[in-house]
Amino acid sequence: MTHKVKKGRKFNRDLGQRTALLKGLAINLIEHGVIETTLYKAKDTRQVIDKLMKFARRGNLNDRRILISRLGSPVYASKLIEEIAPKFTNRVSGFTSVQRTSKRLGDNAQMAFIKWVTPLKEKVVVAKAKEVKKPKTVKKESK
């Protein structure tokens, strides 16, 4: 039985270092759009970004203040609210994708790219105008 065991990865760091690591990865993702890191750091960054996007999509004053406190800078909070969040208005979760790359040479760690998912465009259904068949008229021959 696993009593009092914390779920999740520790990355061989204590709590403060771990939160600073994930905060830094989230800031870099907001700034650059794509980052390369180890697979497990990318997976944990995905969870952090999903929680931040919950506040960014609402975007009211209180949520903006929460984002500033979590990211540490109003610049990144405003970029997340004004530029990135409007692209994902139709999406509930899953704002990032993790794509595996090669293994790192030094320690053979699995590397991965984490990037924003391309926003789904609303499917616009264009109804094609049906061609109306005109009834054939028979011309009467004049005598």
N, C-alpha and C positions, 0 to 999 in steps of 0.2 A: 504494500500500500504506500502511496506517495502523499503523506501528510505534509503540509506546509512547504510544498515544493512549488517554486515560481515557474509558471509556464513561460515559454519563449526562450530566446537565445540570449546569452550573456556576452558573447564576443570577448571573453576574458577581460572584462572591464567592470568597474563598479557602476552604480546607478547614474551618477552624475556624468561620467565619461560616456556611458552608453547613450544617454539622452542628448548629449552634445554631439556625438557622432551622427545620430539619426537626424538631428536638427540641421547639421551641416550638409548632410546628403540631400535633405529636403530643399534647403536653400539653393544648393547647386542645381538641383533639378528645375526649380522655378526659374533660375537665372539662365541656364544654358539649354534646357529642354531635353537633353539626353546626357546621361553620365554612364561611365563604366566602372563597376565595382564588383565585389564578390557576389555570388549568387544569393547567399543568405542575407547579406546586408541589403541587397536590392529588394528581396522579399519583405524584409522588415520596414524598409523605406516606403514600400507600397502601402502598408497599413497606416503609416504616419500621414502620408499624402491624402489618403481617403478621409481621414479624420479632419485634416485641414480644409479639404474641399467642402466638407459639410458646412463649415462656417463661411467659406468664401462664396458659396452659391447663394446663401441668404443675403450676405453683404450689408446688413444694417450696422449701426454704429457700435453696438455691443459686440457683434461678431468681428468687426474690424479691430476692436481693442483686444479681443482674445487672440486674434491672429498676430497682432503686433507683439503681444507678450510671449507667444509660443515661438515666433520666428526671430524675435529680437530686433526687427527693423521695420519701420513703416514702409520702406521702399518695396520690399518683397511682399508685404501684405497687400499693398495697393496693386502691385503687378498681378498677384494671384486673383484679386477680386475683379479688377477692371479688364484684364486681358485674357486670362486663362479660363476663369469660371464661366464667362458667357458662352464659350464654345461648347460647354457640357451641360446645357440646360435640360436636354432630354435624357440625360444619363443619370442613373441613381448612384451607381458605384462603378468601380473598375475603370478609373481614370488613367491608369498607367499600365504598361505592359512590360514584362520582364522577358528578355530574349537572351538565351545562353550563347556564349562565345567560346573561345578556346580556353585552355587551362594556362594559368600563370606559370612561367618558367621557374621561378624561385622555389615555390612551395607546392606547386601542382594544384593550386586552388582553382575551383571552377569560377570563371569570370562571367559577367552578364551585363547587358545593357539594360537600363531602365529608362523608358521614355514615355511621353504622353501618347495616349491612344489618339489616332486621328478621329476627330469628332464625326459622329454619324450625321449625315445631312438628312433632313426630313425628306421622306419619300413623297414627292409631289406626284400625285396621280393626275395625269392629263387625260381627260376623257376625249377620245377621238370622235370627231363628228362623224356620225354614220351617214353614209351616202343614202339619200332617200331615192328609192327607185321610182322613177316616174312611170306611170302606166303608159303603155304604148297606145297611141291613138291611131286608129285606122282612118286613113284619108279616103274620103269617098271620091270616086272618079266622076268627073263631070262628063256628061254625054253630049 
